[in-house]
């Protein structure tokens, strides 16, 4: 059973990554993404495929494609993190703002958005223990997240590293994280 779940999750992620990584791809449309999410190979990592999942994936895809135009700084606080994620490209800045707003809403509602992150399950399980402040800027967003529980603080800080790797390396970082999560 565990092997089947792992294969199903790997196949579902592979479909997503291949579609997003193809040099001529403009990403899966919402219908294709949702079809892949509901197909026979959709594993437990894909169960968060709610109505807005495809739109959120398109935001991520756009940021991964424009990753070289993203500036990101992370400050670890004793009780959390402060991140500044911005771009001089107005389109990429818009993607950043939309993504931050969507993820803030998802966290508040407990609707996890996760393809490969080992930290997000901890954060979503502890959503009520996290205090989030978001400041939208002209070029992106400043996010401060704090918590009292050291386990949650560690997860916030580790997740900030994951996101920074995505901003730095784009799709390469996403595929690297997916492979690591699947034990390759």
N, C-alpha and C positions, 0 to 999 in steps of 0.2 A: 504494500500500500504506500509506504513512504517513497519507494522508488518511483512509482507511478505519479505521485504528487510532484516529486522533483522534476520528472521528465515533462509533465504537463506544464509546470511553471516555466521551465527552461524553454519549452517550445513557444509558449505564449510570449515570453519576453523576447525570444529570438525573432518572432514575427514582427513585434514592435520595433526592435532594434534594426532589423534588416530594412524595414520600410523607412525608418528615419535615417538610416546610415547611407542608403543608396544615393550616389552623387546626383542623380536626376530627380530624386524624390522631393516632392513638396510636402511630404508627410501624409499620413492616412487621413482621410476625411473622417468626420464624426461617425458616419454610418459604417465605414470599414472598420474603424477602431472598435466600435461597439459590437460589430459582428464577431471580430476576433476575440473580444472579451467574453462573449457568450458561447463561443464554439466549443467543440468537444475537448479541445486542448487547454481550455481556460482553467488554470489551477487556483489554489487558494490565494496566491499573491495577487490575482486579478479580481478578486471578489469585490473590490472597492469600485467596480465599474458602474457607478451610478450615472445618472443622466448627464452630469457635468464633467465626468471623467475624461471623455474625449476632448472637450474644450480645454481642460487643464493640461492634457498631454500636448495639445497643439501649442499652448503657451511655452511649455518646457522645450518642445522641439524648436520653436523660434529662438529661445534663449540659447540653446545648445548651438544652433547654427550661427548665432551672432555672438558667441562667447568671447571672441577676441575684442569685442567692443564693450565688454563689461569690466568695470572696476569694482573691486570688492575688498573691504577691510573688515576684519573681525577683531573685536576687543573682548577678551575673556574678563568677565567681572567675577568677584568672589561668589556671587549668587546667580550667574548666568552669562549672557552674552549681549553685545551690542554690535550689530552689523550695519554697514553702509554699502549698499549695492546700487550702482548708478552706471549710466551710459550717456555719452554725448550724442549718440544716435537716437533721435526721437522715437523711432519705431521700437528699438530695443528697450528704451526707457519705459515706453508704454507696456511692453511685455512684462518687465520687472514689476511695475505697479500692479498690473492685473494679476500676476502670479501671487504676489504678496497678499493682496486683498482676498483672493480665492483661498489661499492656504490658511489665512487667518480665520476665514469663515468655516473652512473644513475642520480646523482644530477645535473651534468653538462648538461645532455640531458633532464632533467625534467621528467624522467621515474620513477615514484614513486615505491618503494618497501615497502609495508606496509600491515601487517596483523592485527595489533592491536594497533599501536602506535598513541596516540593523538598528538604527537609532529611532526611527519614526514610530515603531510599535510602542516603545517606552514612552515617547512623548504623547502619543494619542491616549495611551492607557492612563497617563498622568495629567491629562489636559486641564483638569480643574485645579491642579497645583501650580500651573504656569501662569504668570502675569505677563501679558504681552502689550507693548506699546508700539504703535506704528506711526511714523511720520512720513508722509509722502513728500518727496522733494520734486523739483522740476525735472530732475534726471533719474529718479528712481525712488528708493525707500530706505529709511533708517528704521531698523527693528531692534527693540530691546526686549529680551525675554529673561525673566528671573523666576526662581523657585527657591524654596527652603530645603527641599530634599536633595542631599548630595548626589543621589543616583540620577535625579532629574537634571540637576545642573550639569553633571558629566555628560548626559545624553544631549542636552542643548549644545554644549561645547563641541562634542563629537559630530553632531549634525552640521554645525557651522563649518567644520572642516570638510565634510562631504560636499556641501554646497559650494564651498570655495574651490574644491577640485573640479567640480562641474563647470564653474565659471572660468577656470583657468584652462582646462583641457577639452571642454565640450563633450562631444559624443564619445571620444576616446575614454574619458573618465567614466561615462555612464556604462560603457561596455565593460570596462575594467571592474567596476563595482558589481555589475551583474555576474561576471565570471567569478569574482571572489565570493559572492553570496551563494553561488551554486557549487562552490568548492572546487573550482578548476584552477 
